[in-house]
Amino acid sequence: MGLIENLVKKVLEKGTIEEKIQLSESVYRLRIKSEYIKHVEFVPGHFLRLGVGIGQDETSLKDKVRSYSVWDLDRKDGILDLAIATHSGGVGARWVESCEAGDQVHFRWKKGNFLLDTSADSYLMIGDLSALSHFHVLKRNLPKGKQVQSLIYSPKVEELFADVDGTKPFDFYQMPENPIKEIKAKLKGLVSGMQGRKMVYLAGDSRVCVALNSYFRQEPNWETKQIKTKPFWNPGKKGLE
């Protein structure tokens, strides 16, 4: 392990993989335990910057850290859950397939801006497999009485997993990768059923995020504050969180 990696490890927080469970063909749940988690300030929508390629000399340093949504967190016991998909075949996918319970991990807290916003009356959540755990934690923490509609898609609908409590609060759809046309065909019906102040969360494939962000600005003429967007991955590129 090189000098730079040793320095990186020293500035990151430390934790231990307490549990690893395969949720579907290409998704794993990791439970990480750390004293640091007992004292962290958590808002639903926060991320974890996780070292996933430390010790692999063939991997560049910038590709050895990946961001994952915090799916669930228990400050009392100092544990959090992540859901990591492997369909990309990248360094994070290879790491989660090979890691084991008991392994040490290095991480840093990342707040970001794709957070829970409780100011709307009705919500629409649209995204792919990579966004599902993020949407789960947002939905679980919305106040009672909020209306939530959803369009969560995957080429293999069986890959779309339940929340940590076993519930499936979203509508799952079998759609191809980059299904902009298919999603737009359903949007008019979804939006028409929303009441009061409306808000949409768009996440996952960057192509879909860009296209739908433009759609909501131009078609229903929503304001910027009503549209929250987070491209989790960009086909053909590395390093996009």
C-alpha positions in Angstrom: 0.0 0.0 0.0 1.4 3.4 -1.0 2.2 6.4 1.1 -0.8 8.4 -0.2 -3.2 5.6 0.7 -1.8 5.4 4.2 -2.4 9.1 4.6 -5.9 8.7 3.2 -6.7 6.0 5.7 -5.5 8.2 8.6 -7.9 11.0 7.7 -11.0 8.8 7.2 -13.2 7.4 10.0 -12.9 3.6 10.7 -15.6 1.0 10.9 -16.3 -2.7 10.6 -18.6 -4.6 8.3 -20.9 -6.3 10.8 -23.2 -8.0 8.2 -23.4 -8.6 4.5 -26.6 -9.9 2.9 -27.3 -10.4 -0.8 -30.8 -8.8 -1.5 -31.1 -9.7 -5.1 -28.9 -10.8 -8.1 -26.9 -7.6 -8.1 -27.6 -5.8 -4.8 -25.9 -6.3 -1.4 -26.8 -4.8 2.0 -23.9 -3.9 4.1 -24.2 -3.1 7.8 -21.3 -1.0 9.1 -20.5 -0.5 12.8 -18.5 2.4 14.1 -18.2 4.6 17.2 -18.3 7.6 14.9 -21.8 6.8 13.9 -23.0 7.2 17.5 -22.3 11.0 17.3 -23.0 11.9 13.7 -25.6 14.4 12.7 -28.0 12.6 10.4 -30.6 13.9 8.0 -32.3 11.5 5.7 -30.5 11.8 2.3 -27.0 11.9 3.7 -24.3 9.9 2.0 -21.2 7.9 3.0 -18.0 8.3 1.2 -16.6 4.8 1.4 -13.0 3.6 0.5 -13.6 0.6 -1.8 -10.3 0.0 -3.5 -7.6 0.6 -0.9 -4.7 -1.7 -1.4 -5.4 -2.4 -5.1 -2.5 -0.8 -6.9 -4.1 -1.2 -10.3 -6.9 1.2 -9.3 -6.3 4.9 -9.4 -6.8 6.8 -6.1 -9.8 8.8 -7.4 -11.6 5.6 -8.1 -11.0 4.2 -4.6 -13.7 6.2 -2.9 -17.4 6.0 -3.8 -20.5 7.6 -2.4 -23.4 5.5 -1.2 -26.8 6.6 0.3 -27.3 5.9 4.0 -30.2 3.6 3.9 -30.8 3.3 7.6 -29.0 4.5 10.7 -29.0 3.6 14.5 -27.0 6.1 16.5 -27.6 4.2 19.8 -25.7 1.1 18.5 -23.5 2.9 16.1 -24.6 1.1 12.9 -25.8 2.1 9.5 -27.0 0.2 6.4 -26.0 0.6 2.8 -27.4 -1.0 -0.4 -24.7 -1.4 -3.1 -25.6 -2.5 -6.6 -23.0 -4.4 -8.7 -24.5 -4.2 -12.2 -22.0 -1.4 -13.2 -19.1 -3.8 -12.8 -16.9 -1.0 -11.4 -14.5 -0.9 -8.5 -17.3 -0.5 -6.0 -19.1 -3.5 -7.4 -16.0 -5.7 -7.3 -15.2 -4.6 -3.8 -18.7 -5.3 -2.3 -18.7 -8.8 -4.0 -15.4 -9.7 -2.3 -15.7 -8.0 1.1 -16.7 -10.0 4.2 -18.2 -9.5 7.6 -15.4 -8.5 10.0 -13.5 -6.5 7.4 -12.4 -3.0 8.4 -13.7 -0.1 6.3 -12.7 3.6 6.0 -15.3 6.3 5.3 -16.2 10.0 5.5 -19.5 11.6 6.1 -21.0 13.5 3.1 -24.1 15.6 3.6 -24.9 16.7 0.1 -28.1 18.5 -1.0 -30.4 15.6 -2.0 -32.1 15.6 1.3 -35.5 15.1 2.8 -37.7 18.2 2.3 -41.0 18.1 4.2 -42.4 21.3 2.8 -44.6 19.8 0.1 -48.0 18.1 0.3 -47.4 15.6 -2.4 -44.3 13.9 -3.8 -43.2 12.0 -6.9 -40.1 9.9 -6.8 -38.6 8.6 -10.0 -35.4 6.6 -10.4 -33.7 3.3 -11.0 -32.1 0.6 -8.9 -29.2 2.8 -7.8 -31.7 5.3 -6.2 -34.0 2.9 -4.4 -32.3 2.9 -0.9 -32.2 6.7 -1.0 -35.9 6.9 -1.8 -36.6 4.3 0.9 -35.1 6.4 3.7 -36.8 9.6 2.4 -40.2 8.0 2.2 -39.8 6.4 5.7 -39.1 9.7 7.3 -41.8 11.8 5.6 -44.5 13.0 8.1 -47.7 11.1 8.1 -50.3 12.5 5.7 -47.9 13.3 2.9 -49.0 11.9 -0.5 -46.3 9.9 -2.3 -46.4 8.6 -5.9 -43.5 6.8 -7.5 -42.0 5.3 -10.6 -39.0 3.0 -9.8 -37.8 1.0 -12.7 -35.3 -1.7 -13.7 -34.8 -4.0 -16.7 -35.2 -6.8 -14.1 -38.0 -5.8 -11.8 -37.1 -8.6 -9.4 -33.9 -6.7 -8.6 -36.0 -3.9 -6.9 -35.8 -4.7 -3.1 -38.0 -4.0 -0.1 -37.1 -1.4 2.6 -35.3 -2.4 5.8 -38.6 -3.0 7.5 -39.8 -5.4 4.7 -42.3 -3.0 3.2 -42.5 -2.1 -0.5 -43.9 1.5 -0.5 -43.2 2.2 -4.2 -44.6 1.2 -7.6 -42.0 -0.9 -9.4 -41.9 -1.1 -13.2 -40.0 -3.3 -15.6 -38.4 -0.9 -18.1 -35.2 -0.9 -20.2 -32.2 1.2 -19.3 -32.7 4.9 -20.1 -36.5 4.7 -20.5 -37.2 8.4 -21.0 -40.0 7.8 -23.5 -41.7 5.2 -21.3 -41.5 7.4 -18.2 -42.9 10.5 -20.0 -45.8 8.5 -21.2 -46.8 7.9 -17.5 -46.0 11.3 -16.1 -49.2 13.1 -17.1 -51.3 10.6 -15.1 -49.0 10.7 -12.1 -48.8 14.4 -11.9 -52.5 15.0 -12.3 -53.1 12.9 -9.2 -50.9 15.1 -7.0 -52.5 17.5 -4.6 -51.4 20.8 -2.9 -47.7 21.8 -3.2 -45.9 19.3 -5.4 -42.3 18.1 -5.4 -40.4 15.6 -7.5 -37.2 13.7 -6.7 -35.3 12.5 -9.7 -32.3 10.1 -9.2 -30.2 7.5 -10.9 -29.1 7.5 -14.6 -27.8 11.0 -15.5 -29.5 10.8 -18.9 -32.9 10.3 -17.3 -32.3 13.0 -14.7 -31.4 15.6 -17.2 -34.3 14.8 -19.5 -36.9 14.8 -16.7 -35.5 17.9 -15.0 -36.1 19.7 -18.3 -39.6 18.2 -18.7 -40.8 19.4 -15.3 -39.5 22.9 -16.0 -41.1 23.1 -19.4 -44.3 21.0 -19.3 -46.0 21.6 -15.9 -43.7 24.7 -15.5 -42.6 23.7 -12.0 -40.3 26.0 -10.0 -36.7 25.0 -9.3 -37.4 24.4 -5.6 -40.0 21.8 -6.6 -37.5 19.7 -8.6 -34.7 17.8 -6.8 -32.2 16.0 -8.9 -29.3 13.6 -8.2 -27.6 11.7 -11.0 -26.0 8.7 -9.2 -24.2 7.4 -12.3 -23.3 8.3 -15.8 -23.0 5.5 -18.4 -19.5 5.2 -19.8 -17.9 7.5 -17.2 -16.1 6.8 -13.9 -16.3 8.7 -10.7 -19.7 10.2 -10.8 -21.3 9.9 -7.4 
